[in-house]
């Protein structure tokens, strides 16, 4: 997921930024932060679900917990990607946003999120 986010950030940011040595490292930090945040989010939700399942006497396999974790991590990643696109939209001129086909990117990001629900 981090690689996907980095690729998106490079595509969105680099045409609008002056080439500076620190741009790639800043994008890497942003992507790493999103990756870590989404991992923590998914871990916390997975723990809560495990506790809930246990309280309710529900049997759930390790595979089910892994799938739940991956789904929540992916949802978080997609939400963050969508929010980054919204930020880029606000920060870009209408012309630059149209050149990026930004509205299509937003719709695609939202559709990917819908598919995880």
C-alpha distances in whole Angstrom, upper triangle without the diagonal:
4,5,5,6,9,10,11,12,14,16,17,18,20,22,23,24,26,25,25,24,22,20,17,17,17,14,13,14,13,9,10,12,10,7,11,12,10,11,14,15,14,16,19,19,19,22,23,23,24,27,28,28,30,33,33,34,31,30,26,25,22,20,20,19,16,15,16,14,11,12,13,9,8,11,11,7,9,12,11,10,14,15,14,16,19,19,19,22,24,24,25,28,28,29,26,24,25,25,21,22,20,21,20,16,17,19,16,13,16,17,13,14,17,16,15,18
4,5,5,6,9,10,10,12,14,15,16,17,20,21,21,23,22,22,21,18,16,14,14,14,11,9,10,10,6,7,9,8,6,10,11,10,11,14,15,15,17,20,20,20,23,25,25,26,29,30,30,32,35,35,36,33,32,29,27,24,23,23,22,19,18,19,16,14,15,15,11,11,13,12,9,11,13,11,11,14,15,14,15,19,18,18,21,23,23,23,27,28,28,25,23,25,24,21,22,20,22,21,17,18,20,18,15,18,19,16,16,20,19,18,21
4,5,5,6,9,10,10,12,14,15,16,19,20,20,22,21,21,20,18,16,13,14,14,11,9,12,12,8,10,13,11,10,13,15,14,15,18,19,18,20,23,24,24,26,28,28,29,32,33,33,35,38,38,39,36,35,31,29,27,25,25,24,21,20,21,19,16,17,18,14,13,16,15,11,13,16,14,12,16,17,15,16,20,20,19,21,24,23,23,26,27,27,24,22,24,23,19,21,20,22,20,17,18,20,18,16,19,20,17,18,21,20,19,23
4,5,5,6,9,10,11,12,14,15,18,19,20,22,21,22,21,20,17,14,16,16,12,12,14,12,9,12,14,12,11,15,16,14,15,19,19,18,21,23,23,23,26,28,28,29,32,33,33,35,37,37,38,35,34,31,29,27,25,25,24,21,20,21,19,15,16,17,14,11,14,14,10,10,13,12,9,13,15,13,13,17,17,16,19,22,21,21,24,25,25,21,20,21,20,17,18,16,18,17,13,15,17,14,12,15,16,13,15,18,17,17,20
4,5,5,6,9,10,10,12,14,16,17,17,20,19,20,20,18,15,13,14,13,9,9,11,9,6,9,11,9,9,13,13,12,14,17,17,17,20,22,22,23,26,27,27,29,32,32,33,35,37,37,38,36,35,32,30,28,26,26,25,22,21,21,19,16,17,16,13,12,13,12,8,9,11,9,7,10,12,10,11,14,14,14,16,19,18,19,22,23,23,20,18,20,19,16,17,15,17,17,13,14,16,14,11,15,16,14,14,18,18,17,20
4,5,5,6,9,10,10,11,14,16,15,18,16,17,16,14,12,9,11,10,7,7,10,8,6,9,11,10,10,14,15,15,16,19,20,20,22,25,25,26,28,30,30,32,34,35,36,38,40,40,41,39,38,34,33,30,29,29,27,24,24,24,22,19,20,20,16,15,17,15,12,13,15,12,10,14,14,12,13,16,16,14,17,20,18,19,22,23,23,20,19,21,19,16,18,17,19,19,15,16,19,17,15,18,20,17,18,22,22,21,24
4,5,5,6,9,10,11,13,15,15,18,16,17,17,16,13,11,13,13,10,10,13,12,10,13,15,14,14,17,18,18,19,22,22,23,25,27,27,28,31,32,32,34,37,37,37,40,42,42,43,40,40,36,34,32,30,30,29,26,25,26,24,21,21,21,18,16,18,17,14,14,16,14,11,14,16,13,13,17,16,14,17,20,19,18,21,22,21,18,17,19,17,14,16,15,18,17,13,15,18,15,14,18,19,17,18,22,21,21,24
4,5,5,6,8,10,12,13,14,17,17,18,19,17,14,12,15,14,10,11,14,12,10,13,15,13,14,17,18,17,19,22,22,22,25,27,26,28,31,32,31,34,36,36,37,39,41,41,43,40,39,36,35,32,30,30,29,26,25,25,23,21,20,20,18,15,16,16,12,12,14,12,8,11,12,10,9,13,13,11,13,16,16,15,18,19,19,15,14,16,15,11,13,11,14,13,10,12,15,13,11,15,16,15,16,19,20,20,23
4,5,5,6,8,10,11,11,14,14,15,16,14,10,9,12,10,7,9,11,9,8,12,13,12,13,17,17,17,19,22,21,22,25,27,27,28,31,32,32,34,37,37,38,40,42,42,44,41,41,37,36,34,32,32,30,28,27,27,25,22,22,22,19,17,18,16,13,13,14,12,9,12,12,8,9,12,11,10,13,15,14,14,17,18,18,15,14,17,15,12,14,13,16,16,12,14,17,16,14,17,19,17,18,22,22,22,25
4,5,5,5,8,10,10,13,12,13,13,13,9,8,11,11,7,10,12,11,11,14,16,15,16,19,20,20,22,24,25,26,28,30,30,31,34,35,36,37,40,40,41,43,45,46,47,44,44,40,39,36,34,34,33,30,29,30,27,25,25,25,22,20,21,20,16,17,18,15,13,15,16,12,12,16,14,12,15,17,15,15,18,19,18,15,15,17,15,12,15,14,18,17,14,16,19,18,16,20,22,20,21,25,25,25,28
4,6,6,7,9,11,14,13,15,16,16,12,11,15,14,11,13,16,14,13,17,18,17,18,22,22,22,24,27,26,27,30,32,31,33,36,37,37,39,41,41,42,45,46,47,48,45,44,41,40,37,35,35,34,31,30,30,28,26,26,25,23,21,22,21,17,17,18,16,13,14,16,12,11,15,14,11,13,16,15,13,16,17,16,12,12,14,12,9,12,11,15,14,12,14,17,16,15,18,20,19,20,23,24,24,27
4,6,7,8,9,13,13,15,17,16,12,12,15,14,11,14,16,13,13,17,18,16,18,21,21,21,24,26,25,27,29,31,31,32,35,36,36,38,40,41,41,44,46,46,47,45,44,41,40,38,36,36,34,32,31,30,29,26,26,25,23,21,21,20,17,16,17,14,11,12,13,10,8,11,11,7,10,13,11,10,13,14,13,10,9,12,10,7,10,9,13,13,10,12,16,15,14,17,19,19,20,23,24,24,27
4,6,5,6,10,10,12,14,13,9,10,13,11,9,12,14,12,13,16,17,16,18,21,21,22,24,26,26,27,30,31,32,33,36,37,37,39,41,42,43,45,47,47,49,46,46,43,42,39,38,37,36,33,32,32,30,28,27,27,24,22,23,21,18,18,18,16,13,15,14,11,10,13,11,8,11,13,10,10,13,15,15,11,11,14,13,10,14,12,16,17,14,15,19,18,17,20,22,22,22,26,27,27,29
4,5,5,8,7,10,12,12,8,9,12,12,10,13,15,14,15,18,19,19,21,23,24,24,27,29,29,30,33,34,35,36,38,39,40,42,44,45,46,48,50,50,52,49,49,45,44,41,40,40,38,35,35,35,32,30,30,29,27,25,26,24,21,21,22,19,16,18,18,14,14,17,15,12,14,16,13,12,15,17,16,12,13,16,13,12,15,15,18,19,16,18,22,21,20,23,25,24,25,28,29,30,32
4,6,8,9,12,15,15,12,13,16,15,13,17,19,17,18,21,22,22,24,27,27,27,30,32,32,33,35,37,37,39,41,42,42,45,47,47,48,51,52,52,54,51,51,47,47,44,42,42,41,38,37,37,35,32,32,32,29,27,28,26,23,22,23,21,18,19,19,16,14,17,15,12,14,16,13,11,12,14,13,9,11,13,10,10,13,13,17,18,16,18,21,21,20,23,25,25,26,29,30,31,33
4,7,9,12,15,14,11,13,16,14,13,17,18,17,18,21,22,21,24,26,26,27,30,31,31,33,35,36,37,39,41,42,42,45,46,47,48,50,52,52,54,51,51,48,47,45,43,43,41,39,38,37,35,33,33,32,29,28,28,26,23,23,23,20,18,19,18,15,14,15,13,10,12,13,10,8,10,13,12,8,10,13,11,11,14,14,17,19,17,18,22,22,21,24,26,26,27,29,31,31,34
4,6,8,11,11,8,11,13,12,12,15,16,16,17,20,21,21,23,25,26,27,29,31,31,33,35,36,37,39,41,42,42,45,46,47,48,51,52,53,54,52,52,48,48,45,43,43,41,39,38,38,35,33,33,32,29,28,29,27,24,24,24,21,19,20,19,16,16,17,15,12,14,15,12,11,13,16,15,12,14,17,15,14,18,17,20,22,20,21,24,24,23,26,28,28,28,31,33,33,35
4,6,10,10,9,12,14,13,14,17,18,18,20,22,23,24,26,28,28,29,32,33,34,36,38,39,40,41,43,44,46,48,49,50,51,54,55,56,57,55,55,51,50,48,46,46,44,42,41,41,38,36,36,35,33,31,32,30,27,27,27,24,22,24,23,19,19,21,18,16,18,19,15,14,16,19,18,15,17,20,18,17,21,20,24,25,23,24,28,28,27,29,32,31,32,35,36,36,39
4,7,9,7,9,12,12,13,15,17,17,19,21,22,23,25,27,28,29,31,33,33,35,37,38,40,41,43,44,45,47,49,50,51,53,55,56,57,55,54,51,49,46,45,45,43,41,40,40,38,35,36,35,32,31,32,30,27,27,28,25,23,25,24,20,21,23,20,17,20,21,18,17,19,22,20,17,19,22,19,18,22,22,25,26,24,26,29,28,27,30,32,31,32,36,36,36,39
4,6,6,8,10,10,12,14,15,16,18,20,21,22,24,25,27,28,30,31,32,34,36,37,39,40,42,43,44,46,48,49,50,52,54,55,56,54,54,50,49,46,45,45,43,40,40,40,37,35,36,35,32,31,32,30,27,28,28,25,23,25,24,21,22,24,21,19,22,22,19,19,21,24,23,20,22,25,22,21,25,24,28,28,26,27,31,30,28,31,34,32,33,37,37,37,39
4,6,7,8,9,11,12,14,15,17,18,20,22,23,24,26,27,29,30,32,33,34,36,38,39,40,42,43,45,47,48,49,51,53,54,55,53,52,49,47,44,43,44,42,39,39,39,36,34,35,34,31,30,32,29,26,28,29,25,24,26,25,22,23,25,23,21,24,25,21,22,24,27,26,23,24,27,25,23,27,26,30,30,27,29,32,31,29,32,35,33,33,37,37,37,40
4,6,5,6,9,10,10,12,14,15,16,18,20,21,22,24,26,27,28,30,31,33,35,36,37,39,40,42,43,45,46,48,49,51,52,50,49,46,45,42,41,41,39,36,37,36,33,32,33,31,28,28,29,26,24,25,26,22,21,24,23,19,21,23,20,19,22,23,20,20,23,26,26,22,24,27,25,23,26,25,28,29,26,27,30,29,27,30,33,31,31,35,35,35,37
4,5,5,6,9,10,11,12,14,15,17,18,20,21,23,24,26,27,29,30,32,33,34,36,38,39,40,42,43,45,47,48,49,51,48,48,44,43,40,39,39,37,35,35,34,32,30,30,29,26,25,27,24,21,23,23,19,18,21,20,16,17,20,17,15,19,20,16,17,20,23,23,19,20,23,21,19,22,21,24,25,22,23,27,26,24,27,29,28,28,32,32,32,34
4,5,5,6,9,10,10,12,14,15,16,18,20,21,22,24,26,27,28,30,32,33,35,36,37,39,41,42,43,45,47,48,49,46,46,42,41,38,36,37,35,32,32,32,29,27,28,28,24,23,25,23,20,21,22,19,17,20,20,16,18,20,18,17,20,21,19,19,22,25,24,20,21,24,22,19,23,21,25,25,21,23,26,25,23,26,28,26,27,30,31,30,33
4,5,5,6,9,10,10,12,14,15,16,18,20,21,22,24,26,27,28,30,31,33,35,36,37,39,40,42,43,45,46,47,45,45,41,40,37,36,36,34,31,32,32,28,27,28,27,23,23,25,22,20,22,22,19,18,21,20,17,19,22,19,18,22,23,20,21,25,27,27,23,24,27,25,22,25,24,27,27,24,25,28,27,24,27,30,27,27,31,32,30,33
4,5,5,6,9,10,10,12,14,15,16,18,20,21,22,24,26,27,29,30,32,33,34,36,38,39,40,42,44,45,46,44,44,40,39,36,36,36,33,31,31,31,28,26,27,26,22,22,23,21,18,20,20,16,16,19,17,14,17,19,16,15,19,20,17,19,22,25,25,21,22,25,24,21,24,22,25,26,22,23,26,25,23,25,28,26,26,29,30,29,31
4,5,5,6,8,10,11,12,14,15,16,18,20,21,22,24,26,27,28,30,32,33,34,36,37,38,40,42,43,44,42,42,38,37,34,33,33,31,29,29,28,25,23,24,23,20,19,21,18,15,17,17,14,13,16,15,12,14,16,14,13,17,18,16,17,21,23,23,19,19,22,21,18,21,19,22,22,19,19,23,22,19,22,24,22,23,26,27,26,28
4,5,5,6,8,10,10,12,14,15,16,18,20,21,22,24,26,27,28,30,31,33,35,36,37,39,41,42,43,41,40,36,35,32,31,31,29,26,27,27,24,22,23,22,19,19,20,18,15,17,18,15,14,18,17,14,16,19,17,17,20,22,20,21,24,26,27,23,23,25,24,21,23,22,24,24,21,22,25,23,20,23,25,23,23,27,27,26,28
4,5,5,6,9,10,10,12,14,15,16,18,20,21,22,24,25,27,29,30,31,33,34,36,37,39,40,42,40,39,36,35,32,31,31,29,26,27,26,23,22,23,22,18,19,20,17,15,18,18,14,15,18,17,14,17,19,17,17,21,21,20,21,25,27,28,24,24,27,26,23,25,23,26,26,22,23,26,24,21,24,26,24,23,27,28,26,28
4,5,5,6,9,10,10,12,14,15,16,18,20,21,23,24,26,27,28,30,32,33,34,36,38,39,40,38,38,35,34,31,30,30,28,25,26,25,22,20,21,19,16,17,17,14,12,14,14,11,11,14,13,10,14,16,13,14,17,18,17,19,22,24,25,22,21,24,24,20,23,20,22,23,19,19,22,21,18,21,23,21,20,24,25,23,26
4,5,5,6,9,10,11,12,14,15,16,18,20,21,22,24,26,27,28,30,31,32,34,36,37,38,36,36,32,31,28,27,27,25,23,23,22,19,17,19,17,14,14,15,13,10,12,13,10,10,13,13,11,13,16,15,15,18,20,19,20,24,25,26,23,21,24,23,20,22,19,22,22,18,18,21,19,16,19,21,19,18,22,22,21,23
4,5,5,6,8,10,10,12,14,15,16,18,20,21,23,24,26,27,29,30,31,33,35,36,37,35,34,31,30,27,26,26,24,21,22,22,18,17,19,17,14,14,16,13,11,14,15,12,13,16,16,14,17,19,18,18,22,23,22,24,27,29,30,26,25,28,27,24,26,23,25,25,21,22,24,22,19,22,24,21,20,24,24,22,25
4,5,5,6,8,10,11,12,14,15,16,18,20,21,23,24,26,27,29,30,32,33,35,36,34,34,31,30,27,27,26,24,22,22,21,18,17,19,16,13,15,16,12,11,14,14,11,12,15,14,13,16,18,16,18,21,21,21,23,27,28,30,26,25,28,28,24,26,23,25,25,22,21,24,23,19,21,24,21,20,23,24,22,24
4,5,5,6,8,10,10,12,14,15,16,18,20,21,22,24,26,27,28,30,32,33,34,32,32,29,28,25,25,24,22,20,20,19,16,15,15,13,10,11,12,9,7,10,10,7,9,12,11,10,14,16,15,16,19,20,20,22,25,27,28,25,23,26,26,22,23,21,22,22,19,18,21,19,16,17,20,17,16,20,20,18,20
4,6,5,6,9,10,11,12,14,15,16,18,20,21,22,24,26,27,28,30,31,32,30,30,26,25,22,22,22,19,17,17,17,13,12,14,12,9,10,12,9,7,11,12,10,11,14,14,14,16,19,18,19,22,23,23,25,28,29,31,27,25,28,28,24,25,23,24,24,20,20,22,20,17,19,20,17,16,20,20,18,20
4,5,5,6,9,10,11,12,14,15,17,18,20,21,23,24,26,27,29,30,31,30,29,26,25,22,22,22,19,17,18,17,14,13,15,13,10,12,14,11,10,14,14,12,14,17,16,16,19,21,20,21,24,25,25,27,31,32,33,30,28,31,31,27,29,26,27,27,24,23,25,23,20,21,23,21,19,22,23,20,22
4,5,5,6,9,10,11,12,14,16,17,18,20,21,23,24,26,27,29,30,28,28,25,25,23,23,22,19,17,18,16,13,14,14,12,9,12,12,8,9,12,12,10,13,15,14,14,18,19,18,20,23,23,23,26,29,31,32,29,27,30,30,27,28,25,26,26,23,21,23,22,19,20,22,19,17,21,21,19,20
4,5,5,6,8,10,11,12,14,15,16,18,20,21,22,24,26,27,28,26,26,23,22,20,20,19,16,15,15,13,10,10,11,8,5,8,8,5,6,10,10,9,11,14,14,14,17,18,18,20,23,24,24,26,30,30,32,29,27,29,30,26,27,24,24,24,21,20,21,20,16,17,19,16,14,17,18,15,16
4,5,5,6,9,10,10,12,14,15,16,18,20,21,22,24,26,27,25,24,21,20,17,17,17,14,12,13,12,9,9,11,9,6,9,11,9,9,13,13,12,15,17,17,18,20,22,22,24,26,27,28,30,33,34,35,32,30,33,33,29,30,27,28,27,24,23,24,23,19,20,22,19,17,20,20,16,18
4,5,5,6,9,10,11,12,14,15,17,18,20,21,23,24,26,24,24,21,21,18,19,18,15,14,15,14,10,12,13,10,9,12,13,10,12,15,15,14,17,19,18,19,22,23,23,25,27,28,28,31,34,35,37,34,32,35,35,31,32,29,30,30,26,25,26,25,22,22,24,21,19,22,22,19,20
4,6,5,6,9,10,11,12,14,16,17,18,20,21,23,24,23,23,20,20,18,19,17,14,14,14,12,9,11,11,8,7,10,10,8,10,13,12,12,15,17,16,18,21,21,21,24,26,26,27,30,33,34,36,33,31,33,34,30,30,27,28,28,24,23,24,23,19,19,21,19,16,19,19,16,16
4,5,5,6,9,10,10,12,14,15,16,18,20,21,22,20,20,17,17,15,15,14,11,10,11,8,5,7,8,5,5,9,9,8,10,13,13,13,16,18,18,19,22,23,24,26,27,28,30,31,35,35,37,34,32,34,35,31,31,28,28,28,25,23,24,23,19,19,20,18,15,18,17,14,15
4,6,5,6,9,10,10,12,14,15,16,18,20,21,19,19,16,16,14,15,14,10,10,12,10,7,9,11,9,8,12,13,12,14,16,17,17,19,21,21,23,25,26,27,29,31,32,32,34,38,39,40,38,35,37,38,34,34,32,32,31,28,27,28,26,23,23,24,21,19,21,21,17,18
4,5,5,6,9,10,11,12,14,15,17,18,20,19,19,17,18,16,17,15,12,13,14,11,9,12,13,10,10,14,14,12,15,18,17,17,20,22,21,23,26,26,27,29,31,31,32,35,38,39,41,38,36,38,39,35,35,32,32,32,29,27,28,27,24,24,25,23,20,22,22,18,18
4,5,5,6,9,10,10,12,14,15,16,18,17,17,15,16,15,16,13,10,12,12,9,8,11,11,8,10,13,12,11,14,16,16,17,20,21,21,23,25,26,26,29,30,31,32,35,38,38,40,38,35,37,38,35,34,31,31,31,28,26,27,26,22,21,23,20,17,19,19,15,15
4,5,5,6,9,10,10,12,14,15,16,14,14,12,12,11,12,10,7,8,10,7,6,10,10,8,10,13,13,13,16,18,18,19,22,23,23,25,27,28,29,31,33,34,35,37,40,41,42,40,37,39,40,36,36,33,33,32,29,28,28,27,24,23,24,21,19,20,20,16,16
4,5,5,6,9,10,11,12,14,15,14,15,13,14,12,14,13,9,11,13,10,9,13,14,12,13,17,17,16,19,21,21,22,24,26,26,28,30,31,31,34,35,36,37,40,43,43,45,43,40,42,43,39,39,36,36,36,33,31,32,30,27,27,27,25,22,24,23,20,19
4,5,5,6,9,10,11,12,14,13,15,13,15,15,16,14,11,13,15,11,11,15,15,12,14,17,17,16,19,21,20,22,25,25,25,28,30,30,31,34,35,36,37,39,43,43,45,43,40,42,43,40,39,36,36,35,33,31,31,30,27,26,27,25,22,23,23,19,18
4,5,5,6,8,10,10,12,11,12,10,12,12,14,11,8,11,12,9,10,13,13,11,14,17,16,16,19,21,20,22,25,25,26,28,30,31,32,34,35,36,38,40,43,43,45,43,40,42,43,39,39,36,35,34,32,30,30,29,26,25,25,23,20,21,21,17,16
4,5,5,6,9,10,10,9,10,8,10,10,12,10,8,11,13,10,11,14,15,14,16,19,19,19,22,23,23,25,27,28,29,31,33,34,35,37,38,39,41,43,46,46,48,46,43,45,46,42,41,39,38,37,35,33,33,32,29,28,28,26,23,24,24,20,19
4,5,5,6,9,10,10,11,11,13,14,16,14,11,15,16,14,14,18,18,16,19,21,21,21,24,26,25,27,29,30,30,33,35,35,36,39,40,41,42,44,48,48,50,48,45,47,48,44,44,41,40,40,37,35,35,34,31,30,31,29,26,26,26,23,22
4,5,5,6,9,8,11,11,14,15,17,14,12,16,16,13,15,18,18,16,19,21,20,21,24,25,25,27,29,30,30,33,34,34,36,38,39,40,42,44,47,47,49,47,44,46,47,44,43,40,39,39,36,34,34,33,30,29,29,28,25,25,25,21,20
4,6,5,6,5,7,7,11,12,14,11,10,14,15,12,14,18,17,16,19,22,21,22,25,26,26,28,30,31,32,34,36,36,38,40,41,42,44,46,49,48,51,48,45,47,48,44,44,41,40,39,37,35,35,33,31,30,29,28,25,25,24,21,20
4,5,5,6,8,9,12,13,16,14,12,16,17,15,17,20,20,19,22,24,24,25,28,29,29,31,33,34,34,37,39,39,40,43,44,45,46,48,52,51,54,51,48,50,51,48,47,44,43,42,40,38,38,37,34,33,33,31,28,28,28,24,23
4,5,8,10,12,15,17,19,17,15,19,20,18,19,23,22,21,24,26,25,26,29,30,30,32,34,35,35,38,40,40,41,44,45,45,47,49,52,52,54,52,49,51,52,49,48,45,44,44,41,39,39,38,35,34,34,32,30,29,29,26,24
4,5,9,11,15,17,19,16,15,19,20,17,19,23,22,21,24,26,25,26,29,30,30,32,35,35,35,38,40,40,41,44,45,45,47,49,52,52,54,52,49,51,52,49,47,45,43,43,41,39,38,37,35,33,33,31,29,28,28,25,23
4,6,9,13,15,17,15,15,19,20,18,20,23,23,22,25,27,27,28,31,32,32,34,36,37,38,40,42,42,44,46,47,48,50,52,55,54,56,54,51,53,54,50,49,47,46,45,43,41,40,39,37,35,35,33,30,30,29,26,25
4,6,10,13,14,12,12,16,16,15,17,20,20,20,23,24,24,26,28,29,29,32,34,34,35,38,39,40,41,44,44,46,48,49,52,52,54,52,48,50,51,47,46,44,43,41,40,38,37,36,34,32,31,30,27,27,26,23,21
4,7,10,12,10,11,14,15,14,16,19,19,20,22,24,24,26,28,29,30,32,34,35,36,38,39,40,42,44,45,46,48,50,53,52,54,52,49,50,51,47,46,44,43,42,40,38,37,36,34,32,32,30,28,27,26,23,22
4,7,8,6,7,10,11,11,13,15,16,17,19,21,21,23,25,26,27,29,30,31,33,35,36,37,39,41,42,43,45,46,50,49,51,48,45,47,47,44,43,41,40,38,36,35,34,33,30,30,29,26,25,25,23,20,19
4,5,5,6,9,10,11,12,14,15,17,18,20,21,23,24,26,27,29,30,32,33,35,36,38,39,41,42,44,45,46,49,49,51,48,45,47,47,43,42,41,40,38,36,35,35,32,30,30,29,26,25,25,23,20,20
4,5,5,6,9,10,10,12,14,15,16,18,20,21,22,24,26,27,28,30,32,33,34,36,37,39,40,42,43,45,48,48,49,46,44,45,45,42,41,39,39,37,35,34,34,31,29,29,28,25,24,25,23,20,21
4,5,5,6,9,10,10,12,14,15,16,18,20,21,22,24,26,27,28,30,31,33,34,36,37,39,41,42,43,46,46,47,44,41,43,43,39,38,37,36,35,32,32,31,29,27,27,26,23,22,23,20,17,18
4,5,5,6,9,10,10,12,14,15,16,18,20,21,22,24,25,27,28,30,31,33,34,36,37,39,40,42,45,44,46,43,40,41,42,38,37,36,35,33,31,30,29,27,25,25,24,21,20,20,18,15,16
4,5,5,6,9,10,11,12,14,15,16,18,20,21,23,24,26,27,28,30,31,33,34,36,38,39,40,43,43,45,42,39,41,41,38,37,35,35,33,31,30,29,27,25,25,24,21,20,21,19,16,16
4,5,5,6,9,10,10,12,14,15,16,18,20,21,22,24,26,27,28,30,31,33,34,36,37,38,42,42,43,40,37,39,39,35,35,33,33,31,29,28,28,26,23,23,23,20,19,20,18,15,16
4,5,5,6,9,10,10,12,14,15,16,18,20,21,22,24,26,27,28,30,31,33,35,36,37,40,40,41,38,35,37,37,33,33,31,31,29,26,26,25,23,21,21,20,17,16,17,15,11,13
4,6,5,6,9,10,11,12,14,15,16,18,20,21,23,24,26,27,29,30,31,33,35,36,39,39,40,38,35,36,37,33,33,30,30,28,26,25,25,23,20,20,19,17,15,16,14,11,11
4,5,5,6,9,10,11,12,14,15,17,18,20,21,22,24,26,27,29,30,32,33,34,38,38,39,37,34,36,36,32,32,30,29,28,25,24,25,23,20,20,20,17,15,17,16,12,13
4,6,5,6,9,10,10,12,14,15,16,18,20,21,22,24,26,27,28,30,31,32,36,36,37,34,31,33,33,29,29,27,27,26,23,22,22,20,17,18,18,14,13,15,14,10,13
4,5,5,6,9,10,10,12,14,15,16,18,20,21,22,24,26,27,29,30,31,34,34,35,33,30,31,32,28,27,25,25,23,21,20,20,18,15,15,15,12,10,12,10,7,9
4,5,5,6,9,10,10,12,14,15,16,18,20,21,22,24,26,27,28,30,33,33,35,32,29,31,32,28,28,25,25,24,21,20,20,18,15,15,16,13,11,13,12,9,10
4,5,5,6,9,10,11,12,14,15,16,18,20,21,22,24,26,27,28,32,32,33,31,28,30,30,27,26,24,24,23,20,19,20,18,15,15,16,13,11,14,14,10,12
4,5,5,6,9,10,10,12,14,15,16,18,20,21,22,24,25,26,30,30,31,28,25,27,27,24,23,21,21,20,17,16,17,15,12,12,13,10,8,11,11,8,11
4,5,5,6,9,10,10,12,14,15,16,18,20,21,23,24,25,28,28,30,28,24,26,27,24,23,20,20,19,16,15,15,14,11,10,11,9,6,9,10,7,8
4,5,5,6,9,10,11,12,14,15,16,18,20,21,22,24,27,28,29,27,24,26,27,23,23,20,20,20,17,15,17,15,12,12,14,12,9,12,13,11,12
4,5,5,6,9,10,10,12,14,15,16,18,20,21,22,25,26,27,24,22,24,24,21,21,18,19,18,15,14,15,14,10,12,13,11,9,13,13,11,14
4,5,5,6,9,10,10,12,14,15,16,18,20,21,24,24,25,23,20,21,22,19,18,15,16,15,12,11,12,10,7,8,10,7,6,10,11,9,12
4,5,5,6,9,10,10,12,14,15,17,18,20,23,23,25,23,19,22,23,19,19,16,16,16,13,11,12,12,8,8,11,10,7,10,12,11,12
4,5,5,6,9,10,10,12,14,15,16,18,21,22,24,21,19,21,22,18,19,16,16,17,13,12,14,14,10,11,14,12,11,14,16,14,16
4,5,5,6,9,10,11,12,14,15,16,19,20,21,18,16,18,19,15,15,12,13,13,10,9,12,11,7,9,12,11,10,14,15,14,16
4,5,5,6,9,10,10,13,14,15,18,18,20,18,14,17,18,15,14,11,11,12,9,6,9,9,6,7,10,10,9,12,14,14,15
4,5,5,6,9,10,11,12,14,17,18,20,18,15,18,19,16,16,12,13,14,12,9,12,13,10,10,14,14,12,15,17,17,18
4,5,5,6,9,10,10,12,15,16,18,15,13,16,17,14,15,11,13,14,11,10,13,14,11,12,16,15,14,17,19,19,20
4,5,5,6,9,10,10,13,14,15,13,10,13,14,11,11,8,9,11,8,7,10,11,9,11,14,14,14,16,18,19,20
4,5,5,6,9,10,13,13,15,14,11,13,15,13,13,9,9,12,10,8,11,13,11,11,15,16,15,17,20,20,21
4,5,5,6,9,12,13,16,13,11,15,16,14,15,11,12,15,13,11,15,16,14,15,18,18,18,20,23,23,24
4,5,5,6,9,11,13,10,8,12,13,10,12,9,11,13,11,11,14,15,14,15,19,19,19,21,23,24,25
4,5,5,8,8,10,9,6,10,11,10,10,7,9,12,10,9,13,15,14,15,18,19,19,21,23,24,25
4,6,8,9,12,11,9,12,14,13,14,11,12,15,14,13,16,18,17,17,21,22,21,23,26,26,27
4,7,9,12,10,9,13,14,13,15,12,14,17,15,15,18,20,18,20,23,23,23,26,28,28,29
4,6,8,6,6,9,10,10,12,10,12,15,14,14,17,19,18,20,23,23,24,26,28,29,30
4,5,5,6,9,10,11,12,11,13,16,16,16,19,21,20,22,24,26,26,28,30,31,33
4,6,5,6,9,10,10,10,11,14,14,14,17,19,19,20,23,24,25,26,29,30,31
4,5,5,6,9,10,10,12,14,15,16,18,20,21,22,24,25,27,28,30,32,33
4,5,5,6,9,9,11,14,13,15,17,18,19,21,23,24,25,27,29,30,32
4,5,5,6,5,8,10,10,11,14,15,15,17,19,20,21,23,25,27,28
4,5,5,6,8,9,11,12,14,15,16,18,19,21,22,24,25,27,29
4,5,8,10,11,11,14,16,16,17,20,21,22,24,25,27,29,31
4,5,8,9,8,11,13,13,14,17,18,19,20,22,24,25,27
4,6,6,7,9,10,11,13,15,16,17,19,20,21,24,25
4,5,5,6,9,10,10,12,14,15,17,18,20,22,23
4,5,5,6,9,10,11,12,14,15,16,18,20,22
4,5,5,6,8,10,10,12,14,15,16,19,20
4,6,5,6,9,10,11,12,14,15,17,19
4,5,5,6,9,10,11,12,14,16,17
4,5,5,6,9,10,10,12,15,16
4,5,5,6,9,10,11,13,15
4,5,5,6,9,10,11,13
4,5,5,6,9,10,11
4,5,5,6,9,10
4,5,5,7,9
4,5,5,7
4,5,5
4,6
4
